[in-house]
Structure formats: structure tokens, C-alpha cells
Amino acid sequence: MFLNNPIDRYMMLRLVCLVLFALCLAGPAQAQTTQPATVAKPAKNAPSKPAPASRSTPQAAGPCVGVISLLGDRFIVKKIGATVFGNENKEVPVDGFGLDDLVVERVRAAVGSGFVVRRIAADKSAFSSYDPGLGMFARSDKAGAIVRQVAGQAGCKRYVVVIKGIRQGGFFGIGVMKGSPLYNMADIYAVIRIYVHDGQSFDILKSSEGSISGSNFMTGPPTLRIDWAQWPEPPEAANNPVMRASTRQLLGNVLDKSLPTLLQSQ
């Protein structure tokens, strides 16, 4: 064989050495190309920018008008029979009607901008003897003392007191009336009295029976005709959304008609 020649053996050995040398050089290069890339550590969260300071709602400025509303959450279901023996009255709770809240809203609308309207919480028992009368029969001494005590340190320029009133025929406060079967009708009624007290002397400055156009003390209570089918049976059924909406509509009309004149230049 040609490998028996010393020169050939030398050449072959040299060739093998060159091949092995080349393989040694290629190994690190290949290992470098296949090495997985180092995963970069996520950067630390940058400090969040502080949220912009919220702008506070500017407080209304101006004289204070305090509102003491005592209409409460009681609703009268009144049925008028063919004779007095057929008359029925039932007082039912209507917690969700929000009649006192509605009074505050309407006072705020009546005084307009430039006044701060504040509801004055009052225990009804404190007003159990509040009966200042109306017109020439108004007597403000005892009534004023009650308002002074309830108002405390409120410091309002005027105080508006809204209470339940009474009309001839046995209409008291706010409720729904069903007439005699001969008339086949149902009406919501609202009988209220409104007083405006001075914020220093607590004397009564103005007063009025709540009314709407075409309704006064001689013609009966302010009413709103409703569908005959809406009559609550039993009386507790009066606490429903439809009756609530109709009652608030009537009371809103009465207040919108009465308050502007009472609160003019107040």
C-alpha cells in the first residue's frame, strides 16, 4: 500500500492534524451561535406620576334659606260614600315618595342663584304645637320660638316651614280621594301651608295656603285627576311608582305656584 511509504504516511498524518484542528476551531463558533440569548430582566416600574389633584366643587355663596318640611311619609286614602256612613279614611306609609325632598328642590328653584338652600332636620314632635294660623289670624310668637329652637345655629336669613293643612270636607295633608260611585272619579289632593320666618326675629313674614290656578280655600283642595283604575285597593297599594309620580307632580305644581310670591325679595 502507498502508506508504507514514509512520505505518504507523513502527508496523511499532516492531513489528519489539519482536519482535527479545523474541527476544534469550528466547535466554539458553533456553540456560540446556538447558545440561547440571555433574557433581559424587566426594567423596574417607573414611579407613577401622581394623579392630578381633584378640583373641589366650589361652594355656593350667599344668604342662607333654611327649609323645614314636615309633610313626611304618610299618605291618606280617602273614600267618599253615598252617605257619611260610607266615608273611609286610611293613612298608609309611602316611604319612597320623597315629598320633603321635593319641597327643598322647589324652594331652591324659587329663590334662584345667590342663595344657599339648606334643609333643617326637625323632629315632628317639636312642631306638634306649631299652629300659627293664616292671614289676619296669624300669631307668630309661639311659632317663632319653635323655629328658633329647631334652627339652632344654622344662621339663615329666612326659614321656610311647610306643614300639612286642612280643608273643609275633611281633606288633610296629601292623599288620594275616590268620590261617590255616582261620580265615578279619583283625584290626588295636596293641602299644605307655607310660612316664611325671619332669620333674626323669627317672626312670620309671609304665609299662604298652597294652591294652584283655579283652586283656593273656598273651592276645595288642589287636585290632580287620575285614571279610575289607579285607585288603590287595598289602601296600602297606594305605595306604587304611578301614584308616587302623580303625587309629586301635583305637589310640585302647588309649590311652584305658591313659593315665588312668598319668597320674592327674600
C-alpha positions, 0 to 999 in steps of 0.5 A, spaced: 500 500 500 502 507 498 502 508 506 508 504 507 511 509 504 514 514 509 512 520 505 505 518 504 504 516 511 507 523 513 502 527 508 496 523 511 498 524 518 499 532 516 492 531 513 489 528 519 492 534 524 489 539 519 482 536 519 482 535 527 484 542 528 479 545 523 474 541 527 476 544 534 476 551 531 469 550 528 466 547 535 466 554 539 463 558 533 458 553 533 456 553 540 456 560 540 451 561 535 446 556 538 447 558 545 440 561 547 440 569 548 440 571 555 433 574 557 433 581 559 430 582 566 424 587 566 426 594 567 423 596 574 416 600 574 417 607 573 414 611 579 407 613 577 406 620 576 401 622 581 394 623 579 392 630 578 389 633 584 381 633 584 378 640 583 373 641 589 366 643 587 366 650 589 361 652 594 355 656 593 355 663 596 350 667 599 344 668 604 342 662 607 334 659 606 333 654 611 327 649 609 323 645 614 318 640 611 314 636 615 309 633 610 313 626 611 311 619 609 304 618 610 299 618 605 291 618 606 286 614 602 280 617 602 273 614 600 267 618 599 260 614 600 253 615 598 252 617 605 257 619 611 256 612 613 260 610 607 266 615 608 273 611 609 279 614 611 286 610 611 293 613 612 298 608 609 306 609 609 309 611 602 316 611 604 319 612 597 315 618 595 320 623 597 315 629 598 320 633 603 325 632 598 321 635 593 319 641 597 327 643 598 328 642 590 322 647 589 324 652 594 331 652 591 328 653 584 324 659 587 329 663 590 334 662 584 342 663 584 345 667 590 342 663 595 344 657 599 338 652 600 339 648 606 334 643 609 333 643 617 332 636 620 326 637 625 323 632 629 315 632 628 314 632 635 317 639 636 312 642 631 306 638 634 304 645 637 306 649 631 299 652 629 300 659 627 294 660 623 293 664 616 292 671 614 289 676 619 289 670 624 296 669 624 300 669 631 307 668 630 310 668 637 309 661 639 311 659 632 317 663 632 320 660 638 319 653 635 323 655 629 328 658 633 329 652 637 329 647 631 334 652 627 339 652 632 345 655 629 344 654 622 344 662 621 339 663 615 336 669 613 329 666 612 326 659 614 321 656 610 316 651 614 311 647 610 306 643 614 300 639 612 293 643 612 286 642 612 280 643 608 273 643 609 270 636 607 275 633 611 281 633 606 288 633 610 295 633 608 296 629 601 292 623 599 288 620 594 280 621 594 275 616 590 268 620 590 261 617 590 260 611 585 255 616 582 261 620 580 265 615 578 272 619 579 279 619 583 283 625 584 290 626 588 289 632 593 295 636 596 293 641 602 299 644 605 301 651 608 307 655 607 310 660 612 316 664 611 320 666 618 325 671 619 332 669 620 333 674 626 326 675 629 323 669 627 317 672 626 312 670 620 313 674 614 309 671 609 304 665 609 299 662 604 295 656 603 298 652 597 294 652 591 294 652 584 290 656 578 283 655 579 283 652 586 283 656 593 280 655 600 273 656 598 273 651 592 276 645 595 283 642 595 288 642 589 287 636 585 290 632 580 285 627 576 287 620 575 285 614 571 279 610 575 283 604 575 289 607 579 285 607 585 288 603 590 285 597 593 287 595 598 289 602 601 296 600 602 297 599 594 297 606 594 305 605 595 306 604 587 311 608 582 304 611 578 301 614 584 308 616 587 309 620 580 302 623 580 303 625 587 309 629 586 307 632 580 301 635 583 305 637 589 310 640 585 305 644 581 302 647 588 309 649 590 311 652 584 305 656 584 305 658 591 313 659 593 315 665 588 310 670 591 312 668 598 319 668 597 320 674 592 325 679 595 327 674 600 
